[in-house]
Amino acid sequence: MVGLAHPFHVIAHRGASGYAPENTMAAFERAAGMGVTEVETDVAFTRDRALILFHDETLERTTNGAGLPEDFTLAELKRLDAGSWHDPNLSWDRDYAGEPLITLQELLDRFGKSLTYHIELKKPMRGLVSAVVAAIEERGLAERVYLFAIENEEGLKEAQRLSPGLRIAWAPEKLLESDPRAAVERCAANGFQMITLNARNQSRELVELAHRLGIEARSSGISSREKMVAAAELGCNGMTINWPDWLQDYVGANSQ
């Protein structure tokens, strides 16, 4: 029996996005219906500075729109269909045509303190950090959030200053490639709580270093059951996954 790291996070990636369109309310509802208590999402500004939940650089893959999300108002983005696209690797069990995009506030208001939120700042945008922190703080949810970014160290430090109760997760991908030990050490030295590794760059050595330095190491890029098991067996503190029920079953079978 494999012992799991503690804490261990089962995190529904953009909601239960293996089963419903990513970053829509349907995906988060599906995750909650599975009994998942942690979700990951991505946030950026619209043209009118609303906090839209959206992953890609452009709209084409997951909506019937085109172009950069930040070039459109929230009202314009709300009119898009975010539920009719298709990916053969996903396992949607019904028609989600017409499913709209949602805002960070809609997600937080729907689930409140029933979930823990891993919120990724999609790109550096002027005022984004303070707007996201304000939305979290206004709802008394700072202790239910990990704020995350790929690179963007300064944005995470700003969030740390604005809301000391927030937990910070960081993926310094360039440094992880060039000097992985230094990446983990820098994350800990910044006072961040979690380093986010990837199926491409994680190792037992890095996970153990993170734990010695008092921080968590979670995994990402989990696209198969094999990668899921490998990350857990390295000692990672859980992972984001499109099919959270896979991980729930694994945890159930491996809990001490």
JOMO-V322695 format. One record per pair of residues at least 24 apart in sequence whose ideal C-beta (glycine too) atoms are under 10 Angstrom apart, sorted by the first residue. I is the first residue (numbers start at 0). GAP is how many residues later the second one is. D is the distance in whole Angstrom. If there is no record, write none. Layout:
BEGIN
i->I gap->GAP d->D
i->I gap->GAP d->D
END
This chain:
BEGIN
i->0 gap->252 d->8
i->0 gap->253 d->6
i->0 gap->254 d->9
i->0 gap->255 d->7
i->1 gap->227 d->8
i->1 gap->230 d->7
i->1 gap->231 d->6
i->1 gap->233 d->10
i->1 gap->248 d->9
i->1 gap->251 d->9
i->1 gap->252 d->5
i->1 gap->253 d->10
i->1 gap->254 d->10
i->2 gap->229 d->10
i->2 gap->230 d->9
i->2 gap->232 d->9
i->2 gap->251 d->7
i->2 gap->252 d->9
i->2 gap->253 d->6
i->3 gap->228 d->6
i->3 gap->229 d->10
i->3 gap->231 d->9
i->3 gap->232 d->9
i->3 gap->233 d->9
i->3 gap->234 d->8
i->3 gap->246 d->9
i->3 gap->247 d->6
i->3 gap->250 d->6
i->3 gap->251 d->7
i->3 gap->252 d->8
i->4 gap->202 d->8
i->4 gap->206 d->8
i->4 gap->211 d->8
i->4 gap->212 d->8
i->4 gap->213 d->9
i->4 gap->226 d->10
i->4 gap->227 d->8
i->4 gap->229 d->9
i->4 gap->230 d->5
i->4 gap->231 d->6
i->4 gap->232 d->5
i->4 gap->233 d->7
i->5 gap->210 d->10
i->5 gap->231 d->8
i->5 gap->250 d->10
i->6 gap->209 d->7
i->6 gap->211 d->10
i->6 gap->230 d->6
i->6 gap->231 d->7
i->7 gap->208 d->10
i->7 gap->210 d->9
i->7 gap->224 d->8
i->7 gap->227 d->10
i->7 gap->228 d->8
i->7 gap->229 d->6
i->7 gap->230 d->5
i->7 gap->231 d->9
i->7 gap->239 d->9
i->7 gap->243 d->7
i->7 gap->246 d->9
i->7 gap->247 d->9
i->8 gap->28 d->9
i->8 gap->29 d->5
i->8 gap->31 d->10
i->8 gap->107 d->8
i->8 gap->109 d->8
i->8 gap->137 d->9
i->8 gap->185 d->9
i->8 gap->207 d->8
i->8 gap->209 d->6
i->8 gap->210 d->10
i->8 gap->227 d->9
i->8 gap->228 d->6
i->8 gap->229 d->3
i->8 gap->230 d->7
i->8 gap->231 d->8
i->8 gap->238 d->9
i->9 gap->24 d->9
i->9 gap->25 d->9
i->9 gap->26 d->6
i->9 gap->27 d->8
i->9 gap->28 d->6
i->9 gap->29 d->10
i->9 gap->228 d->6
i->9 gap->229 d->8
i->9 gap->230 d->9
i->9 gap->231 d->8
i->9 gap->234 d->6
i->9 gap->235 d->9
i->9 gap->236 d->9
i->9 gap->237 d->5
i->9 gap->238 d->6
i->9 gap->240 d->9
i->9 gap->241 d->6
i->10 gap->25 d->8
i->10 gap->26 d->9
i->10 gap->27 d->4
i->10 gap->28 d->7
i->10 gap->29 d->5
i->10 gap->105 d->8
i->10 gap->106 d->10
i->10 gap->107 d->6
i->10 gap->135 d->9
i->10 gap->207 d->7
i->10 gap->208 d->10
i->10 gap->209 d->9
i->10 gap->211 d->10
i->10 gap->227 d->6
i->10 gap->228 d->7
i->10 gap->229 d->5
i->10 gap->230 d->7
i->10 gap->233 d->7
i->10 gap->236 d->8
i->11 gap->24 d->5
i->11 gap->25 d->9
i->11 gap->26 d->7
i->11 gap->27 d->5
i->11 gap->28 d->7
i->11 gap->29 d->9
i->11 gap->103 d->9
i->11 gap->106 d->9
i->11 gap->228 d->8
i->11 gap->229 d->7
i->11 gap->230 d->8
i->11 gap->231 d->9
i->11 gap->232 d->4
i->11 gap->233 d->9
i->11 gap->235 d->9
i->12 gap->26 d->8
i->12 gap->27 d->5
i->12 gap->28 d->9
i->12 gap->42 d->10
i->12 gap->105 d->9
i->12 gap->207 d->8
i->12 gap->208 d->10
i->12 gap->209 d->8
i->12 gap->226 d->9
i->12 gap->227 d->4
i->12 gap->228 d->6
i->12 gap->229 d->5
i->12 gap->230 d->9
i->12 gap->231 d->8
i->13 gap->25 d->8
i->13 gap->26 d->6
i->13 gap->27 d->6
i->13 gap->28 d->7
i->13 gap->39 d->8
i->13 gap->40 d->9
i->13 gap->41 d->6
i->13 gap->48 d->10
i->13 gap->106 d->9
i->13 gap->226 d->8
i->13 gap->228 d->8
i->14 gap->24 d->6
i->14 gap->25 d->8
i->14 gap->26 d->7
i->14 gap->38 d->9
i->14 gap->92 d->9
i->14 gap->227 d->9
i->14 gap->229 d->9
i->15 gap->75 d->10
i->15 gap->225 d->9
i->15 gap->226 d->7
i->15 gap->227 d->7
i->15 gap->228 d->6
i->15 gap->229 d->8
i->16 gap->24 d->10
i->16 gap->38 d->9
i->16 gap->45 d->10
i->16 gap->70 d->9
i->16 gap->73 d->7
i->16 gap->75 d->10
i->16 gap->223 d->10
i->16 gap->224 d->9
i->16 gap->225 d->5
i->16 gap->226 d->9
i->16 gap->227 d->9
i->17 gap->69 d->10
i->17 gap->71 d->8
i->17 gap->72 d->5
i->17 gap->73 d->5
i->17 gap->74 d->8
i->17 gap->205 d->10
i->17 gap->223 d->8
i->17 gap->224 d->4
i->17 gap->225 d->4
i->17 gap->226 d->8
i->17 gap->227 d->9
i->17 gap->228 d->8
i->18 gap->71 d->7
i->18 gap->72 d->6
i->18 gap->73 d->6
i->18 gap->74 d->7
i->18 gap->75 d->9
i->18 gap->77 d->10
i->18 gap->223 d->8
i->18 gap->224 d->7
i->18 gap->225 d->9
i->18 gap->226 d->8
i->19 gap->63 d->8
i->19 gap->70 d->9
i->19 gap->71 d->10
i->19 gap->72 d->6
i->19 gap->73 d->9
i->19 gap->74 d->8
i->19 gap->76 d->6
i->19 gap->79 d->8
i->20 gap->41 d->7
i->20 gap->42 d->9
i->20 gap->60 d->9
i->20 gap->61 d->6
i->20 gap->62 d->5
i->20 gap->63 d->8
i->20 gap->64 d->7
i->20 gap->66 d->10
i->20 gap->69 d->9
i->20 gap->71 d->8
i->20 gap->75 d->5
i->20 gap->76 d->10
i->20 gap->78 d->5
i->20 gap->79 d->10
i->20 gap->80 d->10
i->21 gap->31 d->9
i->21 gap->32 d->9
i->21 gap->33 d->6
i->21 gap->34 d->9
i->21 gap->39 d->10
i->21 gap->40 d->6
i->21 gap->60 d->8
i->21 gap->63 d->10
i->21 gap->65 d->9
i->21 gap->68 d->9
i->21 gap->220 d->8
i->22 gap->29 d->9
i->22 gap->30 d->4
i->22 gap->31 d->6
i->22 gap->32 d->6
i->22 gap->33 d->10
i->22 gap->39 d->8
i->22 gap->59 d->8
i->22 gap->78 d->7
i->22 gap->79 d->7
i->22 gap->84 d->9
i->23 gap->29 d->8
i->23 gap->38 d->9
i->23 gap->58 d->5
i->23 gap->59 d->6
i->23 gap->72 d->7
i->23 gap->75 d->5
i->23 gap->76 d->7
i->23 gap->77 d->7
i->23 gap->78 d->6
i->23 gap->83 d->10
i->24 gap->28 d->9
i->24 gap->74 d->8
i->24 gap->75 d->8
i->24 gap->76 d->9
i->24 gap->77 d->5
i->24 gap->81 d->7
i->24 gap->82 d->8
i->24 gap->85 d->7
i->24 gap->86 d->10
i->25 gap->56 d->9
i->25 gap->57 d->7
i->25 gap->66 d->9
i->25 gap->68 d->9
i->25 gap->70 d->6
i->25 gap->73 d->5
i->25 gap->74 d->10
i->25 gap->76 d->10
i->26 gap->26 d->10
i->26 gap->55 d->10
i->26 gap->56 d->10
i->26 gap->65 d->10
i->26 gap->69 d->9
i->26 gap->72 d->9
i->26 gap->75 d->10
i->26 gap->215 d->9
i->27 gap->25 d->9
i->27 gap->74 d->8
i->27 gap->78 d->10
i->27 gap->79 d->6
i->27 gap->82 d->7
i->27 gap->83 d->7
i->27 gap->87 d->8
i->27 gap->89 d->10
i->28 gap->81 d->8
i->28 gap->82 d->9
i->29 gap->62 d->10
i->29 gap->63 d->9
i->29 gap->214 d->9
i->29 gap->215 d->10
i->30 gap->80 d->9
i->30 gap->84 d->8
i->30 gap->213 d->6
i->30 gap->214 d->9
i->31 gap->78 d->9
i->31 gap->79 d->7
i->31 gap->82 d->7
i->31 gap->83 d->7
i->33 gap->209 d->10
i->33 gap->210 d->6
i->33 gap->211 d->5
i->33 gap->214 d->7
i->34 gap->209 d->9
i->34 gap->210 d->9
i->34 gap->213 d->7
i->35 gap->79 d->8
i->35 gap->80 d->10
i->35 gap->205 d->10
i->35 gap->208 d->5
i->35 gap->209 d->8
i->35 gap->211 d->9
i->35 gap->212 d->7
i->36 gap->74 d->10
i->36 gap->77 d->7
i->36 gap->78 d->6
i->36 gap->79 d->6
i->36 gap->107 d->10
i->36 gap->207 d->10
i->37 gap->77 d->7
i->37 gap->78 d->4
i->37 gap->79 d->8
i->37 gap->80 d->7
i->37 gap->106 d->9
i->37 gap->108 d->9
i->37 gap->200 d->8
i->37 gap->202 d->9
i->37 gap->206 d->9
i->38 gap->68 d->8
i->38 gap->72 d->8
i->38 gap->76 d->6
i->38 gap->77 d->8
i->38 gap->78 d->6
i->38 gap->79 d->7
i->38 gap->80 d->9
i->38 gap->201 d->9
i->38 gap->205 d->9
i->39 gap->76 d->10
i->39 gap->77 d->8
i->39 gap->78 d->4
i->39 gap->79 d->8
i->39 gap->80 d->7
i->39 gap->106 d->9
i->39 gap->108 d->8
i->39 gap->129 d->10
i->39 gap->178 d->10
i->39 gap->180 d->9
i->39 gap->199 d->10
i->39 gap->200 d->5
i->39 gap->201 d->9
i->40 gap->61 d->9
i->40 gap->63 d->8
i->40 gap->66 d->7
i->40 gap->76 d->7
i->40 gap->77 d->7
i->40 gap->78 d->6
i->40 gap->79 d->7
i->40 gap->81 d->10
i->40 gap->107 d->10
i->41 gap->62 d->10
i->41 gap->76 d->10
i->41 gap->77 d->8
i->41 gap->78 d->5
i->41 gap->79 d->8
i->41 gap->80 d->5
i->41 gap->81 d->10
i->41 gap->106 d->9
i->42 gap->60 d->9
i->42 gap->61 d->5
i->42 gap->64 d->9
i->42 gap->74 d->10
i->42 gap->76 d->6
i->42 gap->77 d->7
i->42 gap->78 d->7
i->42 gap->79 d->6
i->42 gap->80 d->10
i->42 gap->82 d->10
i->42 gap->85 d->8
i->42 gap->88 d->9
i->42 gap->89 d->6
i->42 gap->92 d->9
i->42 gap->104 d->10
i->43 gap->24 d->9
i->43 gap->25 d->6
i->43 gap->26 d->6
i->43 gap->60 d->10
i->43 gap->76 d->9
i->43 gap->77 d->8
i->43 gap->78 d->4
i->43 gap->79 d->6
i->43 gap->80 d->10
i->43 gap->81 d->6
i->43 gap->84 d->7
i->43 gap->88 d->10
i->44 gap->24 d->8
i->44 gap->25 d->6
i->44 gap->29 d->10
i->44 gap->77 d->9
i->44 gap->78 d->9
i->44 gap->80 d->5
i->44 gap->81 d->9
i->44 gap->82 d->7
i->44 gap->83 d->6
i->44 gap->86 d->7
i->44 gap->87 d->10
i->45 gap->24 d->6
i->45 gap->25 d->9
i->45 gap->26 d->6
i->45 gap->27 d->6
i->45 gap->28 d->5
i->45 gap->29 d->9
i->45 gap->30 d->8
i->45 gap->31 d->6
i->45 gap->32 d->10
i->45 gap->55 d->9
i->45 gap->57 d->9
i->46 gap->24 d->6
i->46 gap->25 d->6
i->46 gap->26 d->5
i->46 gap->27 d->8
i->46 gap->29 d->8
i->46 gap->30 d->9
i->47 gap->24 d->9
i->47 gap->25 d->5
i->47 gap->26 d->6
i->47 gap->27 d->8
i->47 gap->28 d->9
i->47 gap->29 d->10
i->48 gap->24 d->10
i->48 gap->25 d->9
i->48 gap->76 d->9
i->48 gap->77 d->10
i->48 gap->78 d->7
i->48 gap->79 d->9
i->48 gap->82 d->7
i->49 gap->24 d->4
i->49 gap->25 d->9
i->49 gap->27 d->8
i->49 gap->28 d->9
i->49 gap->53 d->6
i->49 gap->54 d->9
i->49 gap->55 d->9
i->49 gap->81 d->9
i->50 gap->51 d->10
i->50 gap->52 d->5
i->50 gap->53 d->4
i->50 gap->54 d->7
i->50 gap->55 d->9
i->50 gap->56 d->9
i->50 gap->57 d->10
i->50 gap->68 d->10
i->50 gap->77 d->8
i->50 gap->80 d->6
i->50 gap->81 d->6
i->50 gap->83 d->10
i->50 gap->84 d->6
i->51 gap->25 d->6
i->51 gap->26 d->9
i->51 gap->49 d->6
i->51 gap->50 d->8
i->51 gap->51 d->6
i->51 gap->52 d->8
i->51 gap->54 d->10
i->51 gap->70 d->9
i->52 gap->29 d->10
i->52 gap->48 d->7
i->52 gap->49 d->6
i->52 gap->50 d->7
i->52 gap->51 d->6
i->52 gap->52 d->10
i->52 gap->53 d->8
i->52 gap->54 d->6
i->52 gap->66 d->9
i->52 gap->67 d->10
i->52 gap->69 d->9
i->53 gap->28 d->9
i->53 gap->47 d->6
i->53 gap->48 d->9
i->53 gap->68 d->7
i->54 gap->65 d->8
i->54 gap->67 d->7
i->55 gap->66 d->9
i->56 gap->65 d->8
i->56 gap->66 d->8
i->58 gap->42 d->9
i->59 gap->25 d->9
i->60 gap->24 d->7
i->60 gap->26 d->9
i->61 gap->25 d->9
i->61 gap->39 d->9
i->62 gap->36 d->10
i->62 gap->37 d->9
i->62 gap->38 d->7
i->63 gap->33 d->10
i->64 gap->36 d->9
i->68 gap->32 d->8
i->68 gap->53 d->9
i->69 gap->52 d->10
i->69 gap->53 d->9
i->69 gap->55 d->7
i->73 gap->27 d->9
i->73 gap->29 d->7
i->76 gap->24 d->5
i->76 gap->25 d->10
i->76 gap->26 d->9
i->77 gap->24 d->9
i->77 gap->25 d->9
i->86 gap->155 d->10
i->88 gap->134 d->8
i->88 gap->135 d->10
i->88 gap->153 d->9
i->89 gap->152 d->7
i->89 gap->153 d->9
i->90 gap->151 d->9
i->90 gap->152 d->7
i->102 gap->32 d->9
i->103 gap->27 d->9
i->103 gap->28 d->7
i->103 gap->31 d->5
i->103 gap->32 d->8
i->104 gap->30 d->6
i->104 gap->31 d->10
i->104 gap->33 d->9
i->104 gap->34 d->8
i->106 gap->28 d->10
i->107 gap->27 d->7
i->107 gap->28 d->7
i->107 gap->30 d->9
i->107 gap->31 d->5
i->107 gap->33 d->6
i->107 gap->36 d->9
i->107 gap->37 d->9
i->108 gap->26 d->10
i->108 gap->30 d->7
i->110 gap->30 d->10
i->110 gap->33 d->9
i->111 gap->27 d->7
i->111 gap->28 d->9
i->111 gap->29 d->7
i->111 gap->32 d->8
i->112 gap->26 d->9
i->112 gap->27 d->8
i->112 gap->28 d->7
i->112 gap->30 d->9
i->112 gap->31 d->6
i->113 gap->30 d->9
i->114 gap->26 d->9
i->114 gap->29 d->7
i->114 gap->30 d->10
i->115 gap->25 d->9
i->115 gap->27 d->9
i->115 gap->28 d->5
i->115 gap->29 d->7
i->115 gap->30 d->7
i->115 gap->51 d->9
i->116 gap->24 d->7
i->116 gap->27 d->6
i->116 gap->28 d->5
i->116 gap->29 d->7
i->116 gap->30 d->9
i->116 gap->31 d->10
i->117 gap->27 d->8
i->117 gap->28 d->5
i->117 gap->29 d->8
i->117 gap->30 d->6
i->117 gap->49 d->9
i->117 gap->51 d->7
i->117 gap->76 d->9
i->117 gap->78 d->9
i->117 gap->100 d->8
i->117 gap->102 d->10
i->117 gap->122 d->7
i->118 gap->26 d->6
i->118 gap->27 d->7
i->118 gap->28 d->6
i->118 gap->29 d->7
i->118 gap->30 d->10
i->118 gap->40 d->10
i->118 gap->47 d->9
i->118 gap->50 d->9
i->119 gap->26 d->9
i->119 gap->27 d->8
i->119 gap->28 d->5
i->119 gap->29 d->6
i->119 gap->30 d->7
i->119 gap->32 d->10
i->119 gap->49 d->9
i->119 gap->51 d->9
i->119 gap->76 d->9
i->119 gap->100 d->10
i->119 gap->120 d->10
i->120 gap->26 d->7
i->120 gap->27 d->7
i->120 gap->28 d->4
i->120 gap->29 d->9
i->120 gap->30 d->10
i->120 gap->31 d->6
i->120 gap->34 d->6
i->120 gap->35 d->8
i->120 gap->37 d->10
i->120 gap->38 d->8
i->121 gap->27 d->8
i->121 gap->28 d->9
i->121 gap->30 d->9
i->122 gap->26 d->9
i->122 gap->27 d->9
i->122 gap->28 d->10
i->122 gap->29 d->8
i->122 gap->32 d->9
i->123 gap->25 d->8
i->123 gap->27 d->9
i->123 gap->28 d->6
i->123 gap->30 d->8
i->123 gap->31 d->6
i->124 gap->30 d->9
i->127 gap->24 d->10
i->127 gap->27 d->8
i->127 gap->30 d->10
i->127 gap->31 d->10
i->128 gap->25 d->9
i->128 gap->26 d->5
i->128 gap->27 d->8
i->128 gap->28 d->9
i->128 gap->29 d->5
i->128 gap->30 d->5
i->128 gap->31 d->10
i->128 gap->32 d->10
i->128 gap->33 d->7
i->128 gap->34 d->10
i->129 gap->28 d->8
i->129 gap->29 d->9
i->129 gap->32 d->6
i->129 gap->33 d->10
i->131 gap->27 d->7
i->131 gap->30 d->9
i->131 gap->31 d->10
i->131 gap->34 d->10
i->132 gap->25 d->8
i->132 gap->26 d->6
i->132 gap->27 d->10
i->132 gap->28 d->10
i->132 gap->29 d->5
i->132 gap->30 d->5
i->132 gap->33 d->7
i->133 gap->28 d->8
i->133 gap->29 d->9
i->135 gap->26 d->10
i->135 gap->27 d->7
i->135 gap->29 d->9
i->135 gap->30 d->7
i->136 gap->25 d->8
i->136 gap->26 d->6
i->136 gap->28 d->9
i->136 gap->29 d->9
i->139 gap->25 d->10
i->140 gap->24 d->10
i->140 gap->25 d->10
i->141 gap->24 d->5
i->141 gap->25 d->9
i->142 gap->24 d->8
i->144 gap->24 d->10
i->145 gap->46 d->10
i->145 gap->47 d->7
i->145 gap->48 d->6
i->145 gap->50 d->9
i->145 gap->70 d->9
i->145 gap->72 d->9
i->146 gap->45 d->10
i->146 gap->46 d->10
i->147 gap->44 d->10
i->147 gap->46 d->8
i->147 gap->48 d->6
i->147 gap->70 d->9
i->147 gap->72 d->10
i->147 gap->92 d->10
i->148 gap->47 d->9
i->149 gap->24 d->10
i->149 gap->46 d->8
i->149 gap->48 d->10
i->149 gap->70 d->10
i->150 gap->24 d->9
i->152 gap->33 d->8
i->152 gap->34 d->9
i->152 gap->37 d->7
i->152 gap->39 d->9
i->155 gap->31 d->10
i->155 gap->34 d->8
i->155 gap->35 d->10
i->155 gap->36 d->7
i->156 gap->33 d->7
i->156 gap->34 d->9
i->156 gap->35 d->9
i->159 gap->30 d->8
i->159 gap->31 d->7
i->159 gap->32 d->8
i->159 gap->33 d->10
i->163 gap->27 d->9
i->165 gap->27 d->9
i->166 gap->25 d->8
i->166 gap->26 d->4
i->166 gap->27 d->7
i->166 gap->49 d->9
i->167 gap->24 d->4
i->167 gap->25 d->6
i->167 gap->26 d->7
i->167 gap->47 d->10
i->168 gap->24 d->7
i->168 gap->25 d->4
i->168 gap->26 d->7
i->168 gap->27 d->5
i->168 gap->46 d->9
i->168 gap->47 d->8
i->168 gap->48 d->10
i->168 gap->49 d->7
i->168 gap->51 d->10
i->169 gap->24 d->7
i->169 gap->25 d->6
i->169 gap->26 d->7
i->169 gap->45 d->9
i->170 gap->24 d->7
i->170 gap->25 d->4
i->170 gap->26 d->8
i->170 gap->27 d->7
i->170 gap->30 d->9
i->170 gap->47 d->10
i->170 gap->49 d->7
i->171 gap->24 d->9
i->172 gap->24 d->10
i->172 gap->25 d->7
i->172 gap->27 d->9
i->172 gap->28 d->8
i->175 gap->24 d->9
i->175 gap->25 d->5
i->175 gap->26 d->9
i->175 gap->30 d->8
i->176 gap->24 d->7
i->179 gap->25 d->8
i->179 gap->26 d->6
i->179 gap->29 d->9
i->180 gap->24 d->8
i->180 gap->25 d->7
i->180 gap->28 d->6
i->182 gap->26 d->10
i->182 gap->27 d->10
i->183 gap->24 d->10
i->183 gap->25 d->5
i->183 gap->26 d->5
i->183 gap->27 d->10
i->183 gap->28 d->9
i->183 gap->29 d->7
i->183 gap->31 d->8
i->183 gap->33 d->8
i->184 gap->24 d->8
i->184 gap->25 d->9
i->184 gap->28 d->7
i->184 gap->30 d->10
i->186 gap->26 d->8
i->186 gap->28 d->6
i->186 gap->29 d->10
i->186 gap->30 d->9
i->187 gap->24 d->9
i->187 gap->25 d->4
i->187 gap->26 d->7
i->187 gap->27 d->5
i->188 gap->24 d->8
i->189 gap->25 d->10
i->190 gap->24 d->9
i->191 gap->24 d->10
i->193 gap->24 d->6
i->193 gap->43 d->7
i->193 gap->44 d->10
i->194 gap->42 d->10
i->195 gap->24 d->6
i->195 gap->25 d->10
i->195 gap->40 d->10
i->195 gap->43 d->9
i->195 gap->44 d->9
i->196 gap->24 d->9
i->196 gap->34 d->8
i->196 gap->37 d->9
i->196 gap->39 d->7
i->196 gap->42 d->9
i->197 gap->24 d->9
i->197 gap->33 d->10
i->197 gap->41 d->10
i->198 gap->24 d->8
i->198 gap->25 d->9
i->198 gap->27 d->10
i->198 gap->28 d->5
i->198 gap->29 d->9
i->198 gap->31 d->7
i->198 gap->32 d->7
i->198 gap->37 d->10
i->198 gap->40 d->9
i->199 gap->27 d->10
i->201 gap->25 d->10
i->201 gap->28 d->8
i->201 gap->29 d->7
i->201 gap->32 d->6
i->201 gap->33 d->10
i->201 gap->34 d->7
i->201 gap->37 d->10
i->202 gap->31 d->7
i->203 gap->29 d->9
i->203 gap->30 d->5
i->203 gap->31 d->6
i->203 gap->32 d->10
i->204 gap->29 d->9
i->205 gap->28 d->9
i->205 gap->29 d->10
i->205 gap->30 d->10
i->206 gap->24 d->9
i->206 gap->27 d->5
i->206 gap->28 d->4
i->206 gap->29 d->6
i->206 gap->30 d->8
i->207 gap->26 d->9
i->207 gap->27 d->7
i->209 gap->25 d->9
i->209 gap->26 d->9
i->209 gap->27 d->8
i->210 gap->24 d->7
i->210 gap->26 d->9
i->221 gap->24 d->9
i->221 gap->25 d->8
i->224 gap->24 d->10
i->224 gap->25 d->8
i->228 gap->25 d->9
END
